[in-house]
Amino acid sequence: MRRKMVAGNWKMHGSLQSNAVLLGGLHAAPATACDVVVCVPFPYLAQAQSCLAGTAIGLGAQDCSIHAEGAYTGEVSVSMLRDFGCSHVIVGHSERRAHHGEADLAVAAKARLALLAGMIPIICVGETLAQRESGATEAVIGMQLDAILHLLGDRLSELVVAYEPVWAIGTGRTASPQQAQDVHAFIRTRAARHHVDAQSMRVLYGGSVKPDNAGELFAQPDIDGGLIGGASLKAADFLAIVAAATADPGTI
């Protein structure tokens, strides 16, 4: 059975004061059969590393450079992230793709560097509203996945894929459990085409996940947890989502 996972993506939010309160609140997270990770902005990695010491919560970053080192002002390498104890890194988030022009091959290259550094990349894929309405969801996600599969097919079971419909990120709109399940099932089918053990690969859902919808989403057979945005900024909400990930589906 695949182990559930809930990862919080703080995006560009936080301050030393508010972070201390939030991270302190997460100490209440019980030891569960669910992996819990928080992905914080680069300037707060040291604070988060210190605050999470002694807990079972993993630390992640929100991006990494495509370069290992060199004259790349403003970039942050995977080795730097490892220095702060990062176990995970998000790559290919739709906001990076949209605002920074990140292409599928660049996302795959970042994921490869993360794996080589001993980190778990959380690789984001997803379609826009226009693409969904035109019936192009599978074509778009298939293309995004193929770049990853061609470069990392033999290591796919070591990484995490996060399906994040762009139209549901920060909009309050959420894919229905069945819509999300259909895309997650497609992702596994696509991975299996590349002779990957798709049943061992973890696939998360991201897109306006909240305590009141998490349980029904996570009960779907191919959804292994969530990549959580806004709700990860409130300890009580985030912990409620973690609890939903480990609840007995029969009680939902």
Buried (B, 14 or more C-beta within 10 A) or exposed (E): EEEBBBBBBBBEBBEEEEBBEBBEBBEEBEEBEBBBBBBBBBEBBEBBBEBBEEBEBBBBBBBBBBBEEEEEEEBBBBBBBBEBBBBBBBBBBBBBBEEEEBEBEBBBBBBBBBBEBEBBBBBBBBBBEEBBEEEBBBEBBBEBBBBBBEBBBEBBBBBBBBBBBBBBBEEEEBBEBEBBBBBBBBBBEBBEEBEBEBEEBBBBBBBBBBBEBBBBBBBBEBBBBBBBBBBBBEBEBBBBBBBBBBBEEEEE
